[in-house]
């Protein structure tokens, strides 16, 4: 008689990139016989729902709750979700979020073992009855994926590599992307440029982007992606002369688009991390205030490139440049030529290599 698999609940609500960095943990747990549940917010739901590594998905609608503020309706919805969570009788809960918004789920989920990080932010360590040492290092030498693996090791699972899984594209999504890319020239290398993110100090200089786009536009088929708020930036760097999808796509669409791309270029953003997770395109992620070693795509060094300007002030991890002189200097580095050199390496373009 075979015993039932143990059940583990992952609490990782946001952001998009951090949810992606937690998927390899779910895969390791699944591979080792665990049944996996996951509490996630709107930002990561399209990565977790229908993901082969996850058996049960619970949507915690943080954005909706925040708009309404504290209300009886929100509280009733929380209790309804909690009821579904507790019904599964999880053996283990893992707090990969380590913030106040994960604390209340950890305290109430009903798991026998509740594992979080010692000294976690916003009193989140009070949500656990077991604590691991903080895997974070001041030199940022440990990648976010490896940090999450500390939880696996704590319960006796030794990770063997990094495996991403994503939900399969639906027929509806495939048809939508077919229409969006109907004018795409597939005889040239396909490059997707996602130049923006929500954190201003992560943005590479717009004139740098413009110079790289000018170099690429006759050599590659270019696709630009972003939100409605990014339209002005994308227009400035030349996106209107190519396929400009700003405001037209969601995460599901991006997964399908990246699967058709040869190269994706972006700052440290959810788009860069989604592209890496698909396993299909090469990825050039440009870092300014955050560390490539912590959040960059890694693996094949001829395919994945996480670069910054190697300035003495990097990384600062701030949302407002603390320098009195050369303010926002990091936004101008690396230089456009450095990125062009990487593109030349990816596509074997011989010209202008310095």
N, C-alpha and C positions, 0 to 999 in steps of 0.2 A: 504494500500500500504506500503510494507516494504522498509525501506531506505537501500541504499547500505552500505556495511561495510566500515569502515574507513580503509585507507591503511597506513601501517607503513613500513618504510625502515630501516633495520639494516645495519650499516656499521661496519663490523668486518672482516678484511681481513685475519689475521693470529694471532697467530700460531695455530697449530693443537689443542693443549690443550685449548687455549683461545677460539677458535671457539666452542669447545665442551661445555665449561662453559657458552656460550651464548645461547645454544640450549634451556635450560629451560625458558629463557626469551621469545624466539620465541613461545614456547608452551603456556606460560601464555597469550601472546597477542592473539594467535590463539583461545584459549579457550574462550577469552572474546570478540570474534566477529571481530577481526581485520584480514585484508588480509595482509600477511607478505611477503615482499621482502627482499633480502639479497645480499649485495655486498661482495664477498669473493675472496681470491686469490687461487693459486694452492694448497697451503698447506691444506686448509680446504674444498676444493670443494667436496671431496668425502663424507664429513659429511653433507653438506648443500644441494647438488643437490639430488632431489628425496626424501628429508626428508619430512615426513608428516606435519611437522610444518611450512613449507615454501612453499609459492605459486609461487614465482618468484625468480629465482637465476641468478645472474649476475657474470660472471667470470672476475675478474680483474687480468690479467696475469703478476703480478709483477716480477716474476723471469725472464720471457721472456723479459720484458721491461728493466730490469736491465742489462741483458746481451748485449742488443743492444745499451743501452745508449739513450740519448735524440735523437729522430729522428722524421722525418715527418710521417713515417709509424706508430710509436707508438702513436703519437698524433692523427692520423686519427682513429686508433683503439679505443683510449680513447673516441673520439667524437661519434663513432658508439655505444659503450656501453652506454654512457651517453644518447644518443637519446632513447635507449630502456628503460632506467630508467625513463626519464622524460615523456615518453609516458603513464606511469601508473598514473601520477599525484598524487604522494604520499602526504598524509596529514601531516605525521610526519616522520622525519628522526632521528635516534638514533645513535650517535657516540660511539659505545662500544670500538673502537680501541684507540681513543684519541691520535693520532700521526699525523705527517704531511701527511702521506700517506692516511689518512682518511679525512683530512682537505679539499682537493680539491673536493672530492666527496660531502661532506656536503655543500660546497659553491655553487655547480653547480647542485645539484640533483633536485631542483625545489620544494622541500617540503615546505609547509607553515610554519610548526613548525620544527625547527632544534635544537635538544636537545643534549648538550654535557656537560662536567664537567667543572665547574669553575676552572680556573688555570690549564687546561690540558697541557700535554707536547707538545713541539714543535709547540707552537702557535695554537694548535688544537681548543682551546676555541673560536678562531675567526670564526670558522665554524658554530657556533650556534647562534641562536637568543633567545634561552632559555638555562639557565644553572642550573644544580643541584649542590648541595654541594658535594665535593669530599667524596665518601663513604669509601675511604681508611683510615685505622687507623694504627698508628705506631706500635701497638702491634700485628698486623696481625690477629686480632680476627675475622675479617669479611672475609668469604670465597668469592672467585671470583664470584661464582654463585649469592650470596646475593648482591654483589656489582652491578651486572647487574640488579637485581630486583629494585634498586633505580630508574631506568628509568621507570619501570612499575608503580611504586607508583606515580611518578611525573605526569603521565597521567591518574591517577585514577584507576589503576588496582592493586588490592591487591593480591599478589602471595599466593597460597595455596599449599605449598609443592614444591618438585623438581621432575620434569618429564623430562626424556630424551627420544628423539626419534632418530632413525637412519634410513638411507635408507635401504630398504629390499635387501637381497642378491639376485643377478641375478642367473639364472640357470648356466650361464657361471662361475660365481664365486664359486658356490656350487660344480660344477664339478671339478674345479681346486683344491679346498681345499680337496675334496675327494681323488684326486690323490696324493696331497702332504702328506696327512695323511694316505695313504693306509696301511702303516705298523704299525700304532698306536695300541698299546695294550689297549683296552678299558675296560679291567677287573680291571685296577688299576686307582686310581685318576689321572686325566689329569692336568698337571701343565705346563703352558707356562712361560718361563723366557725370558724377554726382558732386558738385562743388560745395554744397552747403550742409550745415548741420544746425542744431539749435543753440550751440554755444559759440558766441561770436569769436572768442579768442582761439577757437580751433580752426578758423577760416584761413586758408592760404590766400595770399594777396590776389586780388581780382585781375591785376595786370599780368601777374605770373600765369594765371590760368589762360588769359587771352593769348599770351605768347605761345603757350603749348598747343592751344587749339589751332592757332594759325599754322603751326608746323605740321599738325596732324591732318588738317582738313582735306588735303589732296591725296593723302596716303591711306586714309582709313575712312570707314563709314562711321559717323559719329552720332551717338544718341545721348541726349541730356535728360537728366532726371532730377526732380526736386518737388517741393510743395508749391502752393500758390505764392507763398511769401518769397520764394526763390526766383521768381520769374524775372525780376529786374536784373539780378546778378547774372542769370543764365543768358539773358539777352545781351548784356554788356560784353560777356566773354565770347560771344559768337554763336550761341545756341540756336538763334532764330534762323540761321542759315542751314541748319541741319534738322534732324528729328528732335524736336523739343517736347518732352513729355511732362514738363512741370505742371503739377496740379492734376495730372490725369491718371496717376497710378497709386496703388496701395502696395502693401508688403507682398501680398500674393502675386501681384503682377511683376514686382521686381524680381522675385525668385525666378519666375519664368523668363524674364528678360535676361537676367544674368546667366542663365543656362545656355543662352544663345550667343553670348558675348565671348570675345577672345581676351579682352582686357577691361577691367573696371578701375577707374581712378577716382579717388575721394579723399577727403580729410578723415580724421579719426571720427567715424560716424557709424550709425546703424547700417547704412548702405554698404560700406566697406566690409563690415562683419558678415552681412548676409551674403555678399559676393563670395567671400572666403568659404562660408558654410556650404555653398552649392558645389564646390569642388571643381567647377568648370573653368572659369576665366583666370588669367593671371590677375593679380591685384597689386596696385600701387596705392598705398595709403600714406598720406602726407600729414605728419604730426608737427604741431606747433608747441602748445603748452603742456601736452600730455605725453607720457613715455611710450615709445614704440615697443619696448620690451614687455610692457604690461598689457597692451591692447592691440598690438599689431598682428597681422596674419603671419604665421610662421609655418615652416615645413620646407617644401622645395624652394631652395634659394634662387633658382632660376625662374620661379613662377610668382613668388610672394615677396613683396618689397614694402617694408615699413620704414619710412625715412623721415628725418628731421634735419635741422641745420647744424646740429652738433654745437650749439651755442652754450656758453658757460652757464647761462641762466636756465637752460632747459633740463628737465621739465620743471615748471613752476606750479602746475596744477591749480592755477587761479583763473577766475573768470574776468579779472581786470588786471592788466599788466602792472606789476609792482615797480617796474624800472622808472627812474626819473629821467634818464637819458636813453636815447634809442628806443623810445616807447614803441611797443608792438613790433620790435625788430624781428621776432621769430616768425611773424606772418609772412615775411618776405623770403624766408629760407625754408627748404633748399631753393636754389635758383632754378629758373625754368630750364636752363641747359642741363642741370643734373637730372631732372625728370625726363627730359628728352633723351638723354643718354640711356636711361633705364628702358624707355620705350624702344629705342633702337636695339637694345639687347633682347627684348622680348620678341620683336618681330624681325630681327636680323636686318634692320635698316642700317646700311653702312655709313651713310653720310652724316656729317656734323658731329661725329663722336669726338669729345675732347677729354 
